[in-house]
Amino acid sequence: MQYRVLLYYKFVPVPEPAAAVDEQRAWCTELGLRGRIIVAEEGINGTLSGLSADVEEYTHRMAAHPLFAGIDFKTDTHDRHAFKRLSIKARPEIVTLGTAVDTIQNSGVHLAPKQFKERLEDPNVLVLDIRNDYEYEMGRFGGAVRPPIETFKEFPNWIAENFGGERDREILTYCTGGIRCEKFTAYLREQGFTNVFQLRGGIVTYAKDPEVKGEGFEGDCFMFDDRLSVPVGEPLSRCEKCGDPCARYENCDSVDCNRLYFLCPVCELKHGLSCSEPCREALRKRDKDAKLPPGLRSTVRLERRRRHREKRKLAAAAKTSPTL
């Protein structure tokens, strides 16, 4: 049986997000789809998997929907479900920037893959990777900048601190499927930046484009489902244990660490999931792919943020101003 994986979003006024959540849940349950959907007053953001016929029926229903018609669905084939369960929620934002922007009216200029590739060759252009650090480590466009920040909603402060006086500079942005670029470029334009562009359809579209064929992107593209990655360019990341090319992330099995790191299957068999000797000797462990107990999640999150703050301090000490 063949499965398909969907990635999609649409910024559109949704007057009753709770009603849209109920409708989406009814459809997905009926069709046996799994994945995550977020609905807010600003639109819908989803990624789903299911049998090909069921996914096709879902896209047909969305195409006939008064609010969600016209969505550009990005699809991949797969040999099974890419998600373990279904989660559909109403949230304040479909992607969290933390500040209100008019994405429908103000998002940056969309560039087709070929146009984006051509602009990458200009050394004066600032190319911003606006994904998470672990996504960047797996794969990225050559020369792209990934700021030393922890969350997407920290981008506004970072851009103000580093480029507040360069509002005429040409900025290229990219992300996995385009949604983060839509929101961040709208913010930039509302702040007076005049030359703001985004890769239409994100990395997943660039990788499949028949003209560029992923050229210029190094490594794999991180995916927020059970696949974890899809290949685009030559391998970039390496297994932390043996140093061989590896685009396979695993979480350390110490619940007090839970670090996401590159680990090849051979080294997992040899060494297990622990990322270090102290973690290997830790008393609190979990099974592979098991969720952290609720009482431990906040502790792990705080520790991860503490390590990230230390990393930022070291980066700030190493250079007083960015050289981009």
Number of C-alpha atoms within 10 A of each C-alpha: 7 12 18 21 25 19 22 19 23 22 21 15 15 17 13 12 21 16 13 20 20 13 11 19 19 12 16 21 11 10 16 14 23 22 23 19 22 23 27 24 18 23 21 27 20 18 22 25 30 27 20 16 12 19 22 14 13 18 17 12 13 16 15 11 11 8 18 19 14 12 15 13 17 16 17 13 14 17 11 15 21 22 20 11 12 16 16 19 17 19 16 13 18 24 21 14 18 12 10 12 19 15 21 15 8 17 22 27 16 19 18 16 26 17 13 20 19 9 18 19 12 11 10 12 17 18 24 19 22 23 21 17 15 13 20 22 19 23 23 26 21 12 17 20 16 16 18 18 18 16 13 16 15 14 18 17 12 14 14 14 11 11 14 14 11 13 17 12 15 17 21 25 28 26 25 23 22 21 21 22 29 28 24 25 25 23 23 22 19 15 13 12 21 16 17 22 22 27 27 25 23 22 24 24 20 26 22 13 15 11 11 15 16 22 17 19 22 20 24 27 25 26 15 16 17 11 13 16 19 15 16 22 19 15 16 16 21 19 19 15 16 12 12 13 17 20 26 20 19 21 18 23 25 22 22 20 22 23 17 14 21 22 28 21 14 12 14 14 9 9 15 15 24 23 24 14 9 11 19 17 11 15 11 12 19 16 11 12 9 8 10 17 10 8 8 11 14 12 13 17 13 11 14 16 12 12 10 15 15 11 14 16 11 11 12 13 10 9 9 8 10 9 5 11
